[in-house]
Amino acid sequence: MGTVVALDQFRKDRDIRGSFSMESPHRPELFGSEIWGTDYSSVEGMVFGLLKVREIAGFFFGAHDKDFDHMLINALDKAYHYELHGHEALVAAIRPIKDDVADMINDDNRRPMSLALVILDLIEKSPARNR
């Protein structure tokens, strides 16, 4: 059953929903146990690792880099279709991400960006998934 809504209230609610501001990325939460305890040979582990890398890079260099996101999606596709593409395709998809992350490292972000490189290495060197 429909409800009756005052037109002024509808406009007010619409304006509130329509006027949002782009939030700056929050500092990533990095826990060693979470990073080292993840099984990167599973799809879930690879998704976690790639999203964590995106979170780290997004905090230091902006959250909306389309090229970087495209590389991450490509690596995710190679991870998801691992049996079809093989390990070499996954390594080839991760290589440009590692190059970009390495280029982003400076004195202010050395620890978190190095951890992002470690995550990418763990994904790349994880044993082949068993199904």
C-alpha positions as protocol buffer text, in pm:
chain_id: "A"
residue {
  index: 1
  type: MET
  ca { x: 0 y: 0 z: 0 }
}
residue {
  index: 2
  type: GLY
  ca { x: 134 y: 344 z: -89 }
}
residue {
  index: 3
  type: THR
  ca { x: 209 y: 613 z: 163 }
}
residue {
  index: 4
  type: VAL
  ca { x: 142 y: 983 z: 150 }
}
residue {
  index: 5
  type: VAL
  ca { x: 453 y: 1198 z: 178 }
}
residue {
  index: 6
  type: ALA
  ca { x: 463 y: 1574 z: 201 }
}
residue {
  index: 7
  type: LEU
  ca { x: 628 y: 1724 z: -105 }
}
residue {
  index: 8
  type: ASP
  ca { x: 847 y: 1954 z: 103 }
}
residue {
  index: 9
  type: GLN
  ca { x: 974 y: 1663 z: 312 }
}
residue {
  index: 10
  type: PHE
  ca { x: 1047 y: 1463 z: -5 }
}
residue {
  index: 11
  type: ARG
  ca { x: 1250 y: 1749 z: -152 }
}
residue {
  index: 12
  type: LYS
  ca { x: 1441 y: 1796 z: 172 }
}
residue {
  index: 13
  type: ASP
  ca { x: 1527 y: 1425 z: 191 }
}
residue {
  index: 14
  type: ARG
  ca { x: 1627 y: 1419 z: -176 }
}
residue {
  index: 15
  type: ASP
  ca { x: 1859 y: 1717 z: -131 }
}
residue {
  index: 16
  type: ILE
  ca { x: 2025 y: 1557 z: 168 }
}
residue {
  index: 17
  type: ARG
  ca { x: 2082 y: 1229 z: -20 }
}
residue {
  index: 18
  type: GLY
  ca { x: 2198 y: 1411 z: -333 }
}
residue {
  index: 19
  type: SER
  ca { x: 2455 y: 1631 z: -164 }
}
residue {
  index: 20
  type: PHE
  ca { x: 2735 y: 1405 z: -57 }
}
residue {
  index: 21
  type: SER
  ca { x: 3099 y: 1483 z: -31 }
}
residue {
  index: 22
  type: MET
  ca { x: 3386 y: 1261 z: -137 }
}
residue {
  index: 23
  type: GLU
  ca { x: 3554 y: 1135 z: 177 }
}
residue {
  index: 24
  type: SER
  ca { x: 3926 y: 1110 z: 187 }
}
residue {
  index: 25
  type: PRO
  ca { x: 4052 y: 755 z: 238 }
}
residue {
  index: 26
  type: HIS
  ca { x: 4110 y: 644 z: 595 }
}
residue {
  index: 27
  type: ARG
  ca { x: 4447 y: 526 z: 717 }
}
residue {
  index: 28
  type: PRO
  ca { x: 4461 y: 152 z: 646 }
}
residue {
  index: 29
  type: GLU
  ca { x: 4457 y: -85 z: 941 }
}
residue {
  index: 30
  type: LEU
  ca { x: 4757 y: -312 z: 905 }
}
residue {
  index: 31
  type: PHE
  ca { x: 4779 y: -613 z: 1133 }
}
residue {
  index: 32
  type: GLY
  ca { x: 5069 y: -851 z: 1088 }
}
residue {
  index: 33
  type: SER
  ca { x: 4864 y: -1150 z: 1201 }
}
residue {
  index: 34
  type: GLU
  ca { x: 4601 y: -1069 z: 941 }
}
residue {
  index: 35
  type: ILE
  ca { x: 4857 y: -1026 z: 662 }
}
residue {
  index: 36
  type: TRP
  ca { x: 5073 y: -1328 z: 747 }
}
residue {
  index: 37
  type: GLY
  ca { x: 4781 y: -1550 z: 850 }
}
residue {
  index: 38
  type: THR
  ca { x: 4590 y: -1524 z: 522 }
}
residue {
  index: 39
  type: ASP
  ca { x: 4597 y: -1815 z: 278 }
}
residue {
  index: 40
  type: TYR
  ca { x: 4685 y: -1642 z: -49 }
}
residue {
  index: 41
  type: SER
  ca { x: 4642 y: -1962 z: -247 }
}
residue {
  index: 42
  type: SER
  ca { x: 4263 y: -1924 z: -221 }
}
residue {
  index: 43
  type: VAL
  ca { x: 4052 y: -1678 z: -418 }
}
residue {
  index: 44
  type: GLU
  ca { x: 3934 y: -1518 z: -93 }
}
residue {
  index: 45
  type: GLY
  ca { x: 4293 y: -1466 z: 19 }
}
residue {
  index: 46
  type: MET
  ca { x: 4389 y: -1310 z: -313 }
}
residue {
  index: 47
  type: VAL
  ca { x: 4086 y: -1080 z: -304 }
}
residue {
  index: 48
  type: PHE
  ca { x: 4177 y: -977 z: 50 }
}
residue {
  index: 49
  type: GLY
  ca { x: 4538 y: -912 z: -51 }
}
residue {
  index: 50
  type: LEU
  ca { x: 4454 y: -710 z: -362 }
}
residue {
  index: 51
  type: LEU
  ca { x: 4196 y: -502 z: -176 }
}
residue {
  index: 52
  type: LYS
  ca { x: 4445 y: -440 z: 106 }
}
residue {
  index: 53
  type: VAL
  ca { x: 4702 y: -324 z: -151 }
}
residue {
  index: 54
  type: ARG
  ca { x: 4438 y: -93 z: -301 }
}
residue {
  index: 55
  type: GLU
  ca { x: 4354 y: 41 z: 45 }
}
residue {
  index: 56
  type: ILE
  ca { x: 4719 y: 114 z: 123 }
}
residue {
  index: 57
  type: ALA
  ca { x: 4794 y: 277 z: -214 }
}
residue {
  index: 58
  type: GLY
  ca { x: 4463 y: 465 z: -206 }
}
residue {
  index: 59
  type: PHE
  ca { x: 4543 y: 625 z: 127 }
}
residue {
  index: 60
  type: PHE
  ca { x: 4878 y: 759 z: 15 }
}
residue {
  index: 61
  type: PHE
  ca { x: 4807 y: 840 z: -349 }
}
residue {
  index: 62
  type: GLY
  ca { x: 4435 y: 893 z: -391 }
}
residue {
  index: 63
  type: ALA
  ca { x: 4148 y: 647 z: -385 }
}
residue {
  index: 64
  type: HIS
  ca { x: 4034 y: 675 z: -746 }
}
residue {
  index: 65
  type: ASP
  ca { x: 4316 y: 583 z: -980 }
}
residue {
  index: 66
  type: LYS
  ca { x: 4144 y: 409 z: -1271 }
}
residue {
  index: 67
  type: ASP
  ca { x: 4464 y: 262 z: -1417 }
}
residue {
  index: 68
  type: PHE
  ca { x: 4569 y: 112 z: -1085 }
}
residue {
  index: 69
  type: ASP
  ca { x: 4218 y: -27 z: -1027 }
}
residue {
  index: 70
  type: HIS
  ca { x: 4222 y: -176 z: -1377 }
}
residue {
  index: 71
  type: MET
  ca { x: 4549 y: -356 z: -1301 }
}
residue {
  index: 72
  type: LEU
  ca { x: 4402 y: -490 z: -977 }
}
residue {
  index: 73
  type: ILE
  ca { x: 4088 y: -613 z: -1153 }
}
residue {
  index: 74
  type: ASN
  ca { x: 4305 y: -782 z: -1417 }
}
residue {
  index: 75
  type: ALA
  ca { x: 4504 y: -959 z: -1144 }
}
residue {
  index: 76
  type: LEU
  ca { x: 4180 y: -1058 z: -973 }
}
residue {
  index: 77
  type: ASP
  ca { x: 4051 y: -1203 z: -1300 }
}
residue {
  index: 78
  type: LYS
  ca { x: 4369 y: -1405 z: -1344 }
}
residue {
  index: 79
  type: ALA
  ca { x: 4341 y: -1529 z: -986 }
}
residue {
  index: 80
  type: TYR
  ca { x: 3976 y: -1624 z: -1022 }
}
residue {
  index: 81
  type: HIS
  ca { x: 4036 y: -1807 z: -1350 }
}
residue {
  index: 82
  type: TYR
  ca { x: 4365 y: -1955 z: -1233 }
}
residue {
  index: 83
  type: GLU
  ca { x: 4301 y: -2297 z: -1385 }
}
residue {
  index: 84
  type: LEU
  ca { x: 4226 y: -2142 z: -1723 }
}
residue {
  index: 85
  type: HIS
  ca { x: 4512 y: -1890 z: -1740 }
}
residue {
  index: 86
  type: GLY
  ca { x: 4780 y: -2057 z: -1526 }
}
residue {
  index: 87
  type: HIS
  ca { x: 5039 y: -1928 z: -1283 }
}
residue {
  index: 88
  type: GLU
  ca { x: 5241 y: -1735 z: -1541 }
}
residue {
  index: 89
  type: ALA
  ca { x: 4940 y: -1516 z: -1628 }
}
residue {
  index: 90
  type: LEU
  ca { x: 4884 y: -1436 z: -1260 }
}
residue {
  index: 91
  type: VAL
  ca { x: 5250 y: -1340 z: -1219 }
}
residue {
  index: 92
  type: ALA
  ca { x: 5233 y: -1127 z: -1535 }
}
residue {
  index: 93
  type: ALA
  ca { x: 4921 y: -949 z: -1402 }
}
residue {
  index: 94
  type: ILE
  ca { x: 5082 y: -876 z: -1064 }
}
residue {
  index: 95
  type: ARG
  ca { x: 5413 y: -750 z: -1208 }
}
residue {
  index: 96
  type: PRO
  ca { x: 5285 y: -402 z: -1318 }
}
residue {
  index: 97
  type: ILE
  ca { x: 5111 y: -356 z: -982 }
}
residue {
  index: 98
  type: LYS
  ca { x: 5437 y: -431 z: -803 }
}
residue {
  index: 99
  type: ASP
  ca { x: 5620 y: -185 z: -1029 }
}
residue {
  index: 100
  type: ASP
  ca { x: 5368 y: 91 z: -953 }
}
residue {
  index: 101
  type: VAL
  ca { x: 5377 y: 22 z: -579 }
}
residue {
  index: 102
  type: ALA
  ca { x: 5758 y: 25 z: -581 }
}
residue {
  index: 103
  type: ASP
  ca { x: 5755 y: 359 z: -764 }
}
residue {
  index: 104
  type: MET
  ca { x: 5521 y: 504 z: -499 }
}
residue {
  index: 105
  type: ILE
  ca { x: 5754 y: 430 z: -207 }
}
residue {
  index: 106
  type: ASN
  ca { x: 5908 y: 731 z: -35 }
}
residue {
  index: 107
  type: ASP
  ca { x: 6038 y: 805 z: 314 }
}
residue {
  index: 108
  type: ASP
  ca { x: 5693 y: 885 z: 454 }
}
residue {
  index: 109
  type: ASN
  ca { x: 5521 y: 565 z: 345 }
}
residue {
  index: 110
  type: ARG
  ca { x: 5803 y: 313 z: 332 }
}
residue {
  index: 111
  type: ARG
  ca { x: 5659 y: 68 z: 589 }
}
residue {
  index: 112
  type: PRO
  ca { x: 5300 y: 37 z: 458 }
}
residue {
  index: 113
  type: MET
  ca { x: 5399 y: 39 z: 91 }
}
residue {
  index: 114
  type: SER
  ca { x: 5665 y: -225 z: 158 }
}
residue {
  index: 115
  type: LEU
  ca { x: 5396 y: -432 z: 325 }
}
residue {
  index: 116
  type: ALA
  ca { x: 5185 y: -393 z: 9 }
}
residue {
  index: 117
  type: LEU
  ca { x: 5479 y: -533 z: -190 }
}
residue {
  index: 118
  type: VAL
  ca { x: 5505 y: -823 z: 54 }
}
residue {
  index: 119
  type: ILE
  ca { x: 5134 y: -898 z: 6 }
}
residue {
  index: 120
  type: LEU
  ca { x: 5179 y: -899 z: -371 }
}
residue {
  index: 121
  type: ASP
  ca { x: 5480 y: -1130 z: -336 }
}
residue {
  index: 122
  type: LEU
  ca { x: 5278 y: -1366 z: -117 }
}
residue {
  index: 123
  type: ILE
  ca { x: 4998 y: -1376 z: -375 }
}
residue {
  index: 124
  type: GLU
  ca { x: 5246 y: -1430 z: -656 }
}
residue {
  index: 125
  type: LYS
  ca { x: 5444 y: -1701 z: -481 }
}
residue {
  index: 126
  type: SER
  ca { x: 5152 y: -1881 z: -318 }
}
residue {
  index: 127
  type: PRO
  ca { x: 5128 y: -2245 z: -415 }
}
residue {
  index: 128
  type: ALA
  ca { x: 4881 y: -2343 z: -682 }
}
residue {
  index: 129
  type: ARG
  ca { x: 4529 y: -2374 z: -549 }
}
residue {
  index: 130
  type: ASN
  ca { x: 4388 y: -2717 z: -493 }
}
residue {
  index: 131
  type: ARG
  ca { x: 4028 y: -2779 z: -595 }
}
